[in-house]
Each structure stands twice: as structure tokens, then as C-alpha cells.
Amino acid sequence: MTLFSQPFSAASILSNSPEDLQANLDEIDEIERGLLEKPADCDLLLRAARWGERMGRHDEACSFYLHAAAAAPTRTDAIIGLSDSLRNQSHHEQAVKVLQDAIARLPEKPELWCAIARVMSDVGDDEKAHLFLNEALRIDPGNATARLQRGALNRNADNRIAQSED
């Protein structure tokens, strides 16, 4: 089985030492063996997706995130990984669509509301970001991620106000 559509060059997986190269090769071999045995193992699919992201194989990483989400439809980590990967590639509209679909299926998952708030913040729509974070906090008033994100949004807004006054 070849996990990724194109082979990796040694340069693409070599960090700083032969030990790092061997660790990378061992990790991909372990993931491949695991997926041969359990092709719908969400945790292995997530490992493959994250590995692909670290290696700059974003399209393939997104594919693994999609497979992981299909394998475990009530888990949010695959959807959030996919949306974060899309955000990192500046595919914000796609990230919003993925998250809207997930929220329609799993509206009581505050982590999905936090993820869509991050996308809104990325595109400069702080008002929507605040609305989504408020929804996350309505669901789970003690949600640390939502509280931290809201604090960051407020600090960014304060900084913009201070800069405009200068």
C-alpha cells in the first residue's frame, strides 16, 4: 500500500539528522501497516492527515481528514482538522462550508462553533466570530477554547482602536 499518491523524497522528510529521517520513515510505515489492517480507523486516518500536513501534502491531508470524518461522524477532531487545514491554505469559503455542514449535524458541539469563529476572525468578520463564540459558550459556559478565542478577539479589537487613535 502506498499511503500518499506520490512518493516522498528523502529531502522532504529529512529534518536535521539521520535519526529524524528514520523516525519519519518508521512513522509512515506504521500508519500504512495500521491502515491496511483497519482502513476505517479514525485515529490512524488523523495521524496520516497530520503527517501529510507536516510534509506539505495538503490535498492528501484533506482527503485523510474527510475519510476520518466519514469513519467517525460524531467526532469533531477530523472536521476541525480539515477546516484548519483549509484555513491554512486560505480556502476560507470551503472551511466555512465544511463547518456549516458539521454544525447542522452536531449543533451542540462547542468546538465546531469555535472553529467557525476562527475562520470568521481570519477573514476579518469579528462580529460573526463573536456570535459563534457566544454560541459555544451558551452550550458550554466553561469552554476554555471559546473563552481564550474571545479574549484574543477583544485584544485584537483594542489594538486596532489604539492604532487608529495614534
URFENZI-V556785 format. One record per residue. N is the residue number from 1. SS is DSSP state (hx for helix, st for strand, lp for the rest). PHI is phi in whole degrees, -180 to 180 (999 if undefined). NEAR is the number of other ideal C-beta (glycine too) atoms within 10 Angstrom. Layout:
N&SS&PHI&NEAR  N&SS&PHI&NEAR
This chain:
1&lp&999&8  2&lp&-109&7  3&lp&-69&18  4&lp&-108&18  5&lp&-68&9  6&lp&-121&9  7&lp&-67&7  8&lp&-87&18  9&lp&-82&8  10&hx&-58&9  11&hx&-65&7  12&hx&-75&12  13&hx&-116&18  14&lp&-83&14  15&lp&-89&10  16&lp&-124&7  17&lp&-149&9  18&hx&-60&9  19&hx&-66&9  20&hx&-65&12  21&hx&-60&15  22&hx&-64&11  23&hx&-63&13  24&hx&-65&19  25&hx&-64&14  26&hx&-64&10  27&hx&-64&15  28&hx&-66&19  29&hx&-62&11  30&hx&-63&12  31&hx&-64&22  32&hx&-61&15  33&hx&-62&13  34&hx&-62&16  35&hx&-73&19  36&hx&-64&11  37&hx&-76&8  38&lp&-135&13  39&lp&-66&12  40&lp&-108&12  41&lp&-77&18  42&hx&-58&18  43&hx&-65&15  44&hx&-68&23  45&hx&-63&27  46&hx&-66&22  47&hx&-60&19  48&hx&-62&27  49&hx&-63&28  50&hx&-66&16  51&hx&-63&21  52&hx&-60&24  53&hx&-63&20  54&hx&-61&12  55&lp&-92&16  56&lp&80&10  57&lp&-99&21  58&hx&-66&16  59&hx&-62&11  60&hx&-70&19  61&hx&-61&25  62&hx&-61&22  63&hx&-62&18  64&hx&-66&28  65&hx&-61&28  66&hx&-63&16  67&hx&-64&21  68&hx&-64&26  69&hx&-64&25  70&hx&-69&12  71&hx&-71&18  72&lp&-138&18  73&lp&-65&14  74&lp&-97&8  75&lp&-86&16  76&lp&-99&21  77&hx&-64&16  78&hx&-70&24  79&hx&-64&27  80&hx&-67&23  81&hx&-60&22  82&hx&-63&25  83&hx&-64&27  84&hx&-65&16  85&hx&-64&23  86&hx&-64&22  87&hx&-59&20  88&hx&-64&13  89&lp&-98&15  90&lp&63&11  91&lp&-100&17  92&hx&-66&16  93&hx&-62&11  94&hx&-66&17  95&hx&-62&26  96&hx&-62&19  97&hx&-61&13  98&hx&-59&25  99&hx&-72&27  100&hx&-61&11  101&hx&-63&12  102&hx&-67&23  103&hx&-65&19  104&hx&-62&9  105&hx&-84&11  106&lp&-131&15  107&lp&-68&11  108&lp&-96&9  109&lp&-102&20  110&hx&-60&21  111&hx&-64&18  112&hx&-71&26  113&hx&-65&26  114&hx&-66&27  115&hx&-65&28  116&hx&-70&25  117&hx&-64&27  118&hx&-62&21  119&hx&-64&24  120&hx&-61&21  121&hx&-63&20  122&hx&-57&14  123&lp&-90&15  124&lp&85&9  125&lp&-98&15  126&hx&-66&16  127&hx&-63&10  128&hx&-67&16  129&hx&-58&24  130&hx&-62&18  131&hx&-59&14  132&hx&-68&26  133&hx&-67&28  134&hx&-62&14  135&hx&-66&18  136&hx&-60&24  137&hx&-76&18  138&hx&-65&12  139&hx&-69&16  140&lp&-138&17  141&lp&-57&10  142&lp&-99&8  143&lp&-63&19  144&hx&-65&9  145&hx&-62&17  146&hx&-63&24  147&hx&-65&16  148&hx&-65&12  149&hx&-64&23  150&hx&-62&19  151&hx&-61&11  152&hx&-65&14  153&hx&-61&19  154&hx&-65&12  155&hx&-64&10  156&hx&-62&13  157&hx&-64&12  158&hx&-61&10  159&hx&-64&10  160&hx&-64&11  161&hx&-64&9  162&hx&-62&9  163&hx&-69&8  164&hx&-73&7  165&hx&-81&6  166&lp&-75&4
